[in-house]
Amino acid sequence: MALVVVLVLAGGAVYGLTGARSEAVVGWLGGPTTVSGGAPVGPEHGAGADAHALTCPEPDDEGCAGGADGAGGAAGAAGQDGAPGSTGKDGTDDAHVVAISDALVATGLDPTLARRVARAQAAAEADGVVLSVTSGKRTAQEQEGLVADAIKRYGSKREASRWVLPPESSAHVQGLAVDVGPTEGALWLGEHGLDYGLCRTYANEVWHFEPLPKGATTCAPMLPDSSSGW
């Protein structure tokens, strides 16, 4: 059963995470779709997340391979000037970030990914941008349902494969991917995601992000779509 977590956090921002069956099928529809907040998210092209190298905002993130002093990147800068949802000079998170991260982990999302997303959400909020998680961890059954829905919608498995993966190869099923919205938030994350160890994966999915692999300092080039994962 899909989990729904709604966080009402400092600054009046609302961050929602809904399961795959109630996410307005973000992640495979070919046209703009509606996510929480009513904003359209579709296959638009924003600034690539691989345009600059990562400097880790914290020292305790084992999947992040930047500076070791915990003060680099956008999150480090936020920690120094007191912006909401920041990390301090010692790399520790404030309560705002911890609350978001804990709620995401409770849905089954990988803890490292949850922490990175939480920091990115808080930084986006400080920039006046709404960044919501519309889909995170999915069950295999939920993913199978999305596959069936995509095949029905597009009329062929080949076309559906451009927008959705089978459970055995889906990063969502592993708790290692998030879909985000609305469009402004997705584009913000496309531009700033690497600062938080988050990479946009597919050129046709502005909303889909996965964690930067351990030891990497730049995101891999985006794949055209998800079809290579079949």
SEKOL-767103 format. One line per 10 residues: number of its first residue (from 1); their letters; for each residue y, x, z of N, C-alpha, C, O, CB. Coordinates in pm, whole numbers, plus 50000, padded with zeros to 5 digits. Each point is the difference from the previous one (the first is absolute). Glycine has a CB too. Layout:
BEGIN
NUM) A) Y X Z Y X Z Y X Z Y X Z Y X Z; ...
***
This chain:
BEGIN
1) MALVVVLVLA) 49880 50085 50000 50120 49915 50000 50124 50088 50000 50009 50095 50077 49868 49721 50045; 50215 50153 49793 50121 50081 49988 50079 49997 50128 50011 49896 50066 49996 50059 49689; 50047 50159 50280 50080 50011 50120 50146 49988 49966 50045 50045 49894 49781 50098 50213; 50249 49796 49984 50144 49987 49978 50071 50055 50122 49978 49955 50112 49992 49841 49741; 50114 50302 50125 50078 50057 50108 50146 49994 49960 50038 50050 49894 49772 50102 50177; 50271 49788 50011 50143 49995 49972 50071 50068 50116 49985 49960 50116 49994 49825 49749; 50096 50314 50104 50073 50074 50101 50147 49966 49992 50062 50011 49894 49770 50175 50098; 50225 49772 50120 50144 49978 50006 50056 50114 50083 49978 50006 50121 50004 49739 49857; 50091 50344 49956 50036 50126 50061 50151 50013 50012 50077 49914 49956 49715 50188 49952; 50250 50011 50155 50142 50026 50024 50078 49991 49871 49953 50043 49894 49988 50102 50299
11) GGAVYGLTGA) 50178 49802 49816 50084 49984 49883 49976 49870 49928 50064 49974 49898 49937 50269 50081; 49908 49674 50071 49976 49871 49941 49912 50004 49877 49981 49897 49935 50235 50035 50154; 49727 50187 49877 49915 50009 49881 49864 49941 50029 49950 50011 50111 50173 50193 49812; 49817 49736 49977 49866 49944 50013 49909 50074 49904 50027 50006 49880 50062 49766 50188; 49804 50283 49986 49903 50068 49917 49871 49920 50005 49951 49970 50109 50155 50258 49932; 49836 49737 49843 49878 49919 49998 49889 50074 49932 50021 50077 49906 50113 49717 50094; 49745 50181 50049 49882 50049 49930 49905 49884 49987 49956 49944 50101 50073 50292 49987; 49938 49726 49789 49905 49894 49978 49880 50052 49927 50011 50096 49923 50172 49738 50073; 49703 50106 50026 49877 50042 49935 50002 49967 49853 50089 49931 49950 49790 50039 50262; 50019 50081 49718 49999 49992 49854 50005 49858 49947 50060 49978 49895 49814 50232 50105
21) RSEAVVGWLG) 50066 49694 50067 49991 49866 49947 50132 49925 50010 50016 49897 49934 49746 50102 50127; 50333 50050 50020 50128 49930 50013 50118 50090 49966 50110 49977 50049 49788 49879 50126; 50079 50245 49743 50104 50097 49967 50068 49970 49868 50066 50088 49945 49808 50079 50183; 50113 49712 49820 50051 49965 49868 49939 50092 49895 50063 50031 49898 50152 49885 50203; 49666 50127 49924 49922 50089 49916 50080 50118 49948 49986 50039 49884 49878 49766 50052; 50219 50251 50149 50069 50123 49965 49896 50108 49983 49909 50012 50082 50302 49919 50043; 49800 50148 49770 49907 50109 49978 49919 49984 49874 49932 50094 49958 50058 49935 50284; 50015 49852 49694 49930 49992 49873 50061 49906 49900 49963 50004 49883 49836 50050 50240; 50292 49862 49916 50063 49912 49903 50090 50080 49906 50070 50091 50042 49921 49721 50122; 50006 50152 49709 50075 50075 49901 50149 49972 50001 50077 50082 49949 49721 49919 49917
31) GPTTVSGGAP) 50245 49888 50188 50141 49966 50002 50053 50003 50141 49925 50023 50095 50047 49839 49702; 50159 50113 50219 50058 49998 50135 49930 49897 50088 49967 49891 49954 50252 50181 49951; 49760 49964 50219 49934 49912 50093 50084 49986 50125 50094 50077 50020 49682 49988 49890; 50193 49839 50173 50079 49976 50120 49929 50056 50121 49881 49974 50021 50217 49819 49876; 49974 50283 50183 49947 50053 50124 50083 49945 50114 50091 49920 49977 49825 50291 49910; 50054 49831 50236 50073 49948 50113 50149 50022 49982 50043 50108 49961 49760 49933 50186; 50274 49855 49883 50142 50007 49979 50042 49937 49869 50119 49983 49974 49886 50222 50163; 49896 49760 49778 50029 49930 49877 50050 50087 49886 50038 49947 49896 50011 49862 50245; 49952 50323 49877 50051 50087 49894 49890 50035 49902 49884 50014 50039 50286 50079 50119; 49864 49920 49712 49898 50032 49901 49962 50146 50001 50086 50088 50015 50001 49727 49847
41) VGPEHGAGAD) 49786 50212 50123 49951 50136 49984 49914 50001 49875 49907 49920 49989 50099 50128 50262; 50022 50040 49657 49924 50006 49877 49989 50142 49950 50046 50092 50067 50026 49679 49878; 49869 50248 49938 49980 50134 49946 50128 50060 49945 50013 50021 49879 49754 49917 50069; 50328 50090 50140 50124 50065 49961 49987 50149 50031 49912 50041 50076 50223 49747 49966; 49952 50291 49900 49995 50144 50024 50123 50044 50078 50113 49989 49953 49753 50045 49837; 50108 50016 50332 50108 50054 50081 49995 50151 49997 49927 50059 49919 50070 49738 50229; 50079 50265 49939 49999 50145 50007 49864 50046 50048 49947 49944 50096 50301 50063 49949; 49695 50093 49894 49868 50049 50037 50002 50069 50134 50098 50064 50036 49847 49961 49725; 49945 49960 50314 49991 50062 50131 49965 50147 49991 50000 50070 50101 49933 49712 49993; 50036 50268 49784 49959 50138 49987 50115 50090 49954 49977 50108 49947 49791 49813 50001
51) AHALTCPEPD) 50355 50035 50073 50115 50075 49949 50043 50112 50093 50081 50084 49961 49990 49711 49923; 49877 50209 50238 50041 50104 50093 49886 50032 50093 49905 49923 50011 50334 50003 49976; 49769 50188 50080 49891 50042 50087 50016 49944 50140 50111 49971 50044 49865 50238 49821; 49912 49776 50203 49999 49942 50134 50035 50102 50107 49952 50114 49996 49876 49723 49926; 50255 50123 50171 50017 50072 50125 49959 49906 50110 50058 49892 50015 50132 50253 49894; 49710 49892 50169 49944 49907 50097 50103 49957 50103 50073 50083 50053 49706 50023 49914; 50227 49765 50062 50091 49952 50105 49943 50020 50139 50070 49976 50098 50018 49859 49741; 49787 50209 50173 49940 50018 50131 49889 50104 49991 49943 50020 49893 50113 49743 50170; 49913 50304 50048 49898 50105 49999 49859 49948 50024 49904 50072 49973 50269 50081 50107; 49810 49724 49969 49868 49953 50042 49929 49917 49895 49894 49944 50028 50190 50060 50202
61) DEGCAGGADG) 49971 49987 49650 49937 49924 49893 49911 50095 49921 50050 50079 49920 50146 49759 50067; 49673 50156 50035 49910 50097 49940 49991 49987 49849 49951 50091 49932 49921 49908 50279; 50174 49889 49734 49996 49982 49856 50128 50042 49932 50016 49980 49879 49826 49836 50157; 50250 50241 50039 50131 50036 49947 50014 50151 50004 49973 50062 50103 50127 49717 49972; 49942 50281 49814 49993 50145 49990 50136 50067 49983 50009 50103 49933 49767 49868 49971; 50328 49973 50154 50132 50059 49984 50034 50092 50115 49913 50069 50053 50158 49731 49821; 50059 50202 50163 50046 50089 50106 49936 49969 50133 49963 49886 50027 50250 50136 49853; 49773 50079 50204 49930 49983 50128 50092 49972 50116 49953 49985 50113 49875 50165 49800; 50301 49844 50064 50091 49983 50113 50031 49855 50030 50071 49970 50096 50025 50249 49848; 49852 49688 49974 50017 49859 50029 50139 49948 49976 50031 49888 50040 49793 50138 50121
71) AGGAAGAAGQ) 50262 50050 49775 50138 49956 49983 50042 49990 49855 50119 49985 49971 49932 50119 50245; 49854 49902 49692 50034 49995 49859 49991 49861 49945 49955 49908 50068 49964 50322 49909; 50125 49753 49897 49987 49872 49932 50095 49895 50052 50078 50025 50092 49687 50030 49869; 50228 49828 49978 50092 49893 50037 49977 49952 50141 50096 49968 50071 49913 49964 49692; 49865 50063 50281 49972 49951 50135 50056 50096 50103 50052 49957 50103 49743 49928 49815; 50193 50246 50055 50055 50097 50093 50151 49985 50013 50055 50008 50110 49760 50148 49834; 50251 49822 49944 50145 49982 50004 50037 49878 50079 50098 50001 50075 49921 50111 49705; 49902 49780 50205 50027 49879 50076 49987 50026 50148 50077 49948 50080 49843 49913 49729; 49981 50221 50229 49979 50029 50140 50118 50075 50061 50028 49984 50119 49728 50020 49839; 50312 50076 49962 50108 50079 50055 50128 49919 50016 50080 50028 50089 49816 50172 49807
81) DGAPGSTGKD) 50126 49700 50017 50126 49927 50010 49986 49866 50072 50096 49924 50009 49975 50188 49782; 49809 49859 50260 49983 49881 50081 49983 49873 49922 50014 49891 50057 50117 50222 50110; 49838 49895 49704 49978 49879 49921 49880 49924 50053 49907 50062 50052 50194 50048 49746; 49898 49755 50189 49889 49922 50053 49869 50036 49933 49996 50036 49883 50162 49781 50168; 49734 50171 50026 49869 50024 49945 49977 50145 49961 49936 50027 49899 50066 49742 50022; 50049 50324 50157 49996 50140 49961 49894 50077 50075 49936 49950 50092 50305 50036 49856; 49741 50140 50008 49921 50095 50077 50098 50101 50058 50099 50037 49937 49693 49932 49917; 50179 50075 50267 50088 50095 50066 49976 50142 49954 49915 50025 49914 50091 49825 50281; 50069 50243 49862 49988 50140 49961 49862 50055 50033 49955 50096 49937 50290 49933 50098; 49687 49912 50063 49866 50046 50034 49893 49931 49919 49881 50023 50023 50200 50025 50205
91) GTDDAHVVAI) 49959 49868 49676 49903 49935 49913 49942 49872 50055 49916 49938 49935 50032 50282 49981; 50094 49738 50203 49946 49878 50058 50071 49878 49944 50117 50006 49961 49825 50119 50248; 49986 49762 49787 50056 49876 49947 50069 49921 50110 49962 50008 50117 49860 49987 49707; 50280 49927 50137 50060 49911 50097 49919 49870 50006 49907 49981 49922 50322 50121 50037; 49808 49811 50132 49922 49877 50023 49997 49910 49877 49902 49929 49976 50158 50085 50265; 50046 49989 49681 50011 49917 49880 49889 50036 49901 49931 49912 49948 50319 50070 50085; 49732 50148 49942 49897 50048 49909 49861 49976 50057 49909 49959 49929 50250 50213 49983; 49825 49854 50217 49869 49981 50064 49955 49855 49991 49882 49973 49977 50169 50217 50179; 50042 49716 49861 49964 49858 49993 49949 49962 49862 49901 49929 49987 50271 50022 50188; 49896 50097 49720 49955 49972 49865 49864 50063 49974 49909 49935 49949 50329 50053 49974
101) SDALVATGLD) 49748 50138 50114 49876 50072 49976 49882 49936 50070 49893 49982 49941 50240 50226 50033; 49885 49756 50153 49891 49939 50077 49955 49868 49938 49880 49971 49994 50209 50137 50213; 50006 49813 49746 49965 49872 49938 49922 50021 49871 49906 49926 49972 50299 49972 50129; 49832 50202 49820 49929 50029 49876 49858 50051 50028 49906 49963 49931 50313 50088 49958; 49768 50034 50212 49868 50051 50038 49910 49886 50046 49880 50001 49973 50222 50219 50092; 49956 49682 50003 49923 49886 50048 49938 49920 49887 49902 49929 50020 50247 50061 50178; 49907 50019 49683 49945 49928 49884 49890 50079 49931 49936 49950 49908 50285 49938 50061; 49758 50237 50074 49896 50083 49940 50053 50112 49913 49921 50075 49941 49937 49729 50066; 50274 50210 49983 50058 50106 49918 49975 50135 50066 50002 50012 50123 50174 49829 49789; 49801 50261 50006 49982 50135 50049 50119 50041 50088 50115 49979 49960 49748 50080 49834
111) PTLARRVARA) 50113 49997 50324 50110 50031 50093 50106 50094 49943 50119 49980 50024 49719 49986 50157; 50120 50136 49745 50097 50092 49942 50087 49929 49897 50122 50018 49998 49721 50172 50040; 50094 49729 49877 50076 49924 49901 50093 49902 50069 50115 49984 49959 49697 50039 49877; 50140 49910 50269 50083 49904 50074 50123 50067 50057 50109 49944 49994 49687 49924 50061; 50188 50253 50000 50114 50071 50059 50101 50038 49892 50121 49989 50021 49730 50100 50161; 50100 49954 49703 50091 50037 49891 50077 49877 49949 50121 50006 49977 49724 50182 49958; 50084 49702 50048 50065 49878 49953 50103 49952 50101 50109 49957 49962 49683 49981 49911; 50174 50070 50255 50093 49956 50104 50129 50081 49996 50109 49945 50014 49697 49986 50128; 50181 50199 49839 50119 50085 49994 50084 49967 49876 50122 49998 50005 49754 50183 50118; 50055 49794 49767 50071 49964 49877 50071 49866 50015 50115 49986 49956 49718 50143 49910
121) QAAAEADGVV) 50101 49773 50195 50064 49870 50022 50126 50013 50084 50102 49940 49969 49674 49951 50015; 50215 50188 50122 50115 50017 50087 50116 50069 49928 50116 49964 50019 49729 50046 50177; 50122 50089 49721 50104 50070 49924 50062 49909 49896 50122 50004 49978 49759 50212 50059; 50038 49701 49899 50053 49905 49903 50094 49902 50069 50107 49967 49947 49685 50054 49914; 50169 49934 50256 50086 49909 50077 50134 50066 50029 50105 49936 49990 49693 49956 50112; 50199 50236 49935 50124 50071 50029 50088 50010 49875 50122 50011 50011 49760 50119 50167; 50056 49866 49705 50074 50002 49873 50040 49860 49954 50061 49984 49894 49815 50222 50043; 50090 49693 50142 50033 49863 49964 49906 49939 49899 50037 49906 49930 50195 50149 50119; 49645 49998 49942 49901 49954 49902 49881 49938 50073 49946 50060 50093 50127 50117 49743; 49886 49704 50122 49882 49936 50056 49877 50059 49932 49990 49999 49877 50138 49788 50174
131) LSVTSGKRTA) 49780 50264 50029 49874 50054 49950 49887 49937 50078 49983 50029 50119 50126 50191 49813; 49813 49694 50003 49893 49927 50067 49864 50039 49942 49988 50023 49879 50169 49787 50166; 49743 50195 50039 49863 50020 49955 49943 49863 49965 49989 49913 50086 49980 50296 50058; 49996 49770 49730 49947 49872 49956 49849 49996 49999 49940 49892 50005 50264 50078 49860; 49732 50145 50128 49854 50008 50008 49961 50140 50043 50053 50099 49950 49920 49725 49870; 49934 50184 50273 49952 50129 50048 49849 50007 49993 49942 50003 49892 50256 50016 50258; 49738 49983 49967 49854 50003 50006 49943 49868 49951 50044 49892 50040 49965 50270 50153; 49891 49847 49718 49929 49882 49952 49851 50015 50025 49948 50112 50004 50229 49849 49821; 49756 49929 50193 49854 50003 50007 49944 50010 49860 50070 49973 49902 49930 49892 50312; 49873 50174 49777 49935 50006 49869 49996 49863 49936 50014 49987 49878 49847 50206 50199
141) QEQEGLVADA) 50122 49704 50004 49995 49864 49948 50135 49958 49941 50006 49936 49895 49818 50008 50274; 50284 50094 49898 50133 49970 49949 50025 50072 49868 50058 49943 49907 50024 50025 50328; 49873 50156 49758 50019 50075 49876 49918 49940 49886 50047 49993 49886 49998 50215 50250; 49834 49751 49894 49916 49934 49899 50068 49874 49949 49994 49969 49881 49799 50124 50227; 50273 49835 49983 50071 49879 49960 50115 50030 49906 50024 49926 49905 49912 49971 50310; 50136 50215 49812 50109 50039 49911 49947 50039 49861 50062 49970 49899 50070 50106 50301; 49754 49991 49798 49940 50037 49872 49966 49874 49920 50031 49991 49882 49877 50221 50219; 50027 49693 49965 49962 49876 49932 50123 49924 49950 50000 49946 49890 49795 50041 50254; 50309 50009 49939 50123 49932 49961 50065 50067 49879 50050 49933 49910 49984 49996 50327; 49965 50204 49761 50061 50074 49890 49924 49979 49870 50061 49983 49894 50021 50187 50269
151) IKRYGSKREA) 49785 49832 49844 49920 49978 49880 50023 49860 49945 50010 49981 49878 49817 50180 50207; 50183 49743 50004 50025 49862 49957 50138 49989 49936 50017 49933 49898 49833 49981 50284; 50248 50150 49880 50137 49990 49949 50016 50068 49864 50063 49945 49910 50018 50049 50327; 49863 50125 49750 50021 50079 49878 49893 49980 49894 50018 50042 49885 50097 50122 50256; 49775 49774 49896 49898 49968 49901 49903 50111 49968 49909 49981 49919 50251 49867 49991; 49857 50269 50153 49905 50109 49975 50004 50098 50116 50103 50019 50065 49925 49955 49686; 49860 50088 50273 49991 50102 50104 50086 50121 49963 50060 50064 50087 49708 49858 49973; 50237 50109 49812 50075 50117 49954 50148 49987 50035 50059 50094 50052 49777 49938 49762; 50223 49853 50159 50142 49982 50031 50021 49989 50150 50098 50053 50054 49935 49833 49726; 49876 50047 50288 50012 49986 50145 49996 50136 50069 50064 50020 50104 49829 49755 49882
161) SRWVLPPESS) 50031 50318 49957 49984 50131 50062 50131 50077 50008 50012 50096 50077 49755 49909 49838; 50333 49955 50007 50130 50066 50004 50077 49966 50127 50097 50067 50035 49909 49928 49715; 49950 49899 50320 50077 49950 50115 49923 49994 50131 50060 49981 50105 50068 49889 49733; 49743 50147 50156 49922 49987 50123 49873 50083 49989 49944 50015 49891 50147 49754 50148; 49865 50286 50073 49881 50083 50004 49887 49928 50073 50026 49912 50082 50117 50294 49913; 49732 49830 49977 49889 49944 50075 50000 50053 50143 50060 50104 50026 49806 49876 49762; 50070 49950 50305 50005 50041 50141 49959 50145 50025 50059 50067 50085 49894 49700 49970; 49948 50281 49873 49949 50136 50027 50098 50110 49964 49984 50113 50046 49791 49799 49915; 50327 50059 49958 50097 50103 49965 50143 49963 50038 50094 50069 49961 49757 49996 49852; 50167 49827 50260 50134 49956 50040 50047 50072 50126 49931 49998 50102 50024 49779 49794
171) AHVQGLAVDV) 50161 50285 50096 50059 50064 50118 50039 49896 50105 50005 50031 50119 50078 50156 49737; 49945 49690 50101 50032 49894 50096 49881 49971 50090 50017 49980 50121 50144 49921 49715; 49720 50097 50109 49880 49971 50079 49976 50112 50102 49944 49976 50107 49956 49896 49699; 50142 50248 50160 49986 50112 50093 50114 50006 50102 49999 50083 50090 49882 50042 49730; 50216 49786 50166 50116 50003 50090 50096 50112 49966 50077 50044 50086 49782 49857 50091; 50137 50147 49699 50079 50116 49959 50101 49968 49891 50037 50088 49921 49770 50054 50141; 50239 49734 49933 50103 49962 49902 50080 49883 50055 49951 49919 50079 49905 50160 49728; 50270 49915 50150 50084 49884 50032 50071 49955 49874 50036 50081 49915 49994 49999 50323; 49991 49789 49752 50090 49943 49901 50125 49959 50075 49993 49946 50110 49815 49972 49738; 50308 50108 50092 50126 49973 50069 50093 49915 49912 49981 49992 49879 49995 50224 50248
181) GPTEGALWLG) 50120 49724 49935 50102 49922 49932 50118 49985 50094 49997 50054 50111 49830 49821 49751; 50278 50054 50098 50023 49947 49866 50031 50112 49902 49981 50117 50032 50103 49669 50068; 49963 50179 49781 50021 50100 49896 50091 50113 50046 49969 50117 49978 49998 49705 49852; 50144 50144 50235 50093 50103 50047 49931 50096 50096 50021 50121 49993 50169 49720 49978; 49727 50104 50119 49929 50085 50094 49898 50089 49932 49986 50117 50035 50048 49710 50137; 49895 50117 49730 49900 50078 49926 50066 50115 49925 49949 50112 49998 49908 49684 49980; 50257 50176 49960 50070 50105 49927 50057 50105 50095 50000 50119 49968 50056 49715 49853; 49991 50122 50297 50048 50095 50101 49886 50094 50039 50020 50121 50009 50149 49712 50077; 49713 50111 49936 49887 50083 50041 49955 50091 49886 49954 50112 50024 49974 49709 50137; 50084 50131 49715 49968 50086 49887 50089 50123 49995 49957 50107 49956 49967 49693 49921
191) EHGLDYGLCR) 50199 50185 50169 50094 50112 50000 49985 50090 50120 50014 50122 49990 50142 49737 49883; 49815 50080 50244 50001 50076 50125 49861 50019 50061 49987 50069 50102 50239 49843 49937; 49671 50031 49903 49869 49999 50063 49945 50137 50034 49936 50017 50104 50024 49779 49774; 50064 50302 50038 49945 50133 50026 50052 50060 50129 49931 50079 50064 50048 49953 49692; 50143 49930 50283 50054 50047 50128 49914 49955 50117 50005 50059 50108 50224 49937 49793; 49692 49900 50079 49917 49943 50106 49851 50013 49969 49917 49936 50065 50268 49905 49988; 49782 50242 49849 49859 50021 49967 49936 49882 49930 49882 49974 50019 50104 50175 50174; 50092 49778 49725 49950 49883 49928 50023 50018 49851 50108 50043 49957 49937 49809 50243; 49854 50116 49720 50007 50020 49856 49970 49872 49924 49905 49928 50032 50028 50311 50001; 50149 49732 49868 49970 49890 49909 49887 50045 49908 50003 50111 49948 50237 49802 50060
201) TYANEVWHFE) 49660 50003 49973 49877 50041 49934 49996 49965 49852 49956 50081 49918 49931 49893 50298; 50158 49903 49749 49985 49950 49863 50136 49970 49937 50088 49942 50064 49689 49963 49998; 50239 50134 49811 50125 49977 49930 50030 49852 49982 50116 49961 49993 49852 50255 49890; 49929 49701 50110 50021 49856 49978 50009 49921 50129 50011 49877 49996 49869 50146 49789; 50114 50043 50330 50007 49931 50129 50106 50067 50086 49972 50097 50071 49783 49837 49914; 50366 50015 50010 50110 50057 50076 49978 49984 50150 50065 50068 50080 50089 49882 49729; 49757 49961 50229 49981 49964 50140 49889 50076 50072 49993 49993 50122 50090 49786 49816; 49830 50293 49992 49878 50056 50059 50021 50146 50038 50037 50083 49918 49823 49758 49945; 50114 50189 50268 50017 50136 50051 49878 50043 50080 49937 49921 50070 50311 50045 49937; 49721 50162 49981 49890 50060 50075 50051 50127 50067 50103 50054 49960 49724 49850 49879
211) PLPKGATTCA) 50101 50146 50263 50050 50118 50072 49991 50127 49916 49905 50019 49923 50027 49873 50289; 50165 50195 49805 49994 50133 49942 49878 50071 50059 49983 50002 50122 50270 50008 49847; 49661 50049 49948 49880 50066 50051 50034 50119 50090 50104 50063 49985 49776 49865 49811; 50032 50099 50296 50016 50113 50090 50011 50129 49920 49921 50025 49908 49951 49854 50272; 50226 50203 49854 50019 50127 49932 50090 49994 49879 50043 50104 49951 49738 49956 50130; 50249 49819 49869 50087 49987 49883 50146 49995 50041 50033 49955 50110 49784 49925 49768; 50270 50167 50035 50144 49995 50027 50075 49915 49899 50118 49972 50019 49864 50254 50083; 49952 49733 49791 50060 49909 49903 49896 49896 49962 49880 50024 50008 50275 50156 49905; 49892 49704 50045 49910 49894 49957 49940 50035 49865 50065 50063 49917 50068 49768 50212; 49745 50127 49850 49935 50018 49870 50070 49912 49897 50059 49898 50036 49720 50156 50075
221) PMLPDSSSGW) 50215 49983 49761 50057 49913 49897 49938 49862 50007 49880 49986 50023 50161 50213 49829; 50041 49698 50128 49949 49863 50005 49902 49974 49886 50018 50048 49888 50195 49878 50219; 49683 49999 49924 49908 49953 49897 50065 49884 49926 50083 49930 50059 49715 50145 50077; 50166 49901 49737 50060 49888 49927 49971 49866 50068 50087 49913 50007 49890 50218 49783; 49900 49854 50259 49957 49878 50069 49871 50033 50074 49961 50117 50008 50146 49731 49816; 49828 50050 50232 49882 50023 50083 49869 50005 49922 49894 50017 50062 50227 49872 50119; 49882 50097 49687 49876 49987 49923 49909 50122 50010 49878 49987 49986 50246 49867 49859; 49932 50263 50180 49917 50120 50010 49913 50000 50125 49909 50082 50013 50265 50042 49860; 49853 49784 50220 49923 49995 50124 49875 49915 49989 49925 49987 50097 50286 50046 50024; 49765 49909 49763 49881 49917 49981 49882 50086 49957 49890 49949 49979 50255 49854 49959
***
